[in-house]
Amino acid sequence: MRRIINYPPSRGLKVALGAAPFAVILLAYLVASDARLAIDASDKLMPGFASFYTQMHRLITRVDPVAGQPLFWFDTWLSLARLLTGIGVSALIGIVCGVLIGFIPYLRATFQPVLAALSLIPPLAVLPILFIAFGLGETSKIVLIVFGVAPFIVRDVALRVIAIPREQIIKAQTLGASTWQMIVDVVLPQALPRLIDSVRLSLGAAWLFVIAAEAITAEGGLGYRIFLVRRYLAMDVILPYVVWITLLAFLLDFILSRLSIALFPWNQLRDA
C-alpha cells in the first residue's frame, strides 16, 4: 500500500510548494485592491503597487536633513542596531547563566525559581518602569529586549545542559576533569548549538520589543516610522515596512541556521 508519508517532494517541487502560499496571498491582495480602487480611487486601506513604489522610492532616496542619509536605510540601521545589541547581550547572558545554572546543582536550586518567575512577566508591562529607570534613550530599548529574551534563552540552555547524559559527566570525572574542564570540554560544546537555536526562536519576540519601544519613544527606526505614518492611514508605507521587517527576520534566521551548520555539523547529524 502506498502511503504519502513515504514520498517526500523533490527539491524543485519543495520550492514551488513553499512559494505557492505567498503567491496566493499576493494574488488575493491584488484582486481585493483592484476591487476597492475601482469603487474609490483614493482608497488608502489597500493601495495599489504604484502607490507602494512611489512612497518607497521617496523614502529610499530622500535624504533626511538630521540623519544625513535616506530615511529608509536610517530606520533600518537603527532598528537592526538595537535588535542585534539586545540579542547579543541576551545570548551572552544565556550561555553563561544557562550553563552554570544547568550544570551546578546549588545554582540551579537558587536561581531556577526566580528565572521561571522572570520569564513569565510580560516584558511590555514593565516598559514604563524601564523608561523611568533608564530614561528614554537607547539603553531602555536594549534592556527591554534583554528582559524579554534573556530569561527564555537562559532556561532553554539550562534545560539542554541538564539533559546531557550523566554518563558523560561521570566519565569526565573518572578521567580527572575539574568542574571548569567539564564545563569547557563537555558542557559548552553541547550547549552552543542550542544557544543558536534559542536565539533563532527568540527573533520574533525581539523584533516585537524593538517595534514596541520605537513606537513609544524614538527618533527613528522601522517601528517609529510605522507608528508615525499610521495617523495618515499610509498603508503604502506601513505594508512595505512590515514586509521589510519580515525579510530581515528571515535573513537573520537563515544566517544563524547556516552558522550552526558550519560550526556544529555533528549536531545536524545527531538531530537527523
Secondary structure, 3 states (H helix, E strand, C coil): CCCHHHCCCCHHHHHHHHHHHHHHHHHHHHHHHHHHHHHCCCCCCCCCHHHHHHHHHHHHHCECCCCCCEHHHHHHHHHHHHHHHHHHHHHHHHHHHHHHHHHCHHHHHHHHHHHHHHHCCCHHHHHHHHHHHHCCCHHHHHHHHHHHHHHHHHHHHHHHHHCCCHHHHHHHHHCCCCHHHHHHHHHHHHHHHHHHHHHHHHHHHHHHHHHHHHHHCCCCCHHHHHHHHHHHCCHHHHHHHHHHHHHHHHHHHHHHHHHHHHHCHHHHHHHC
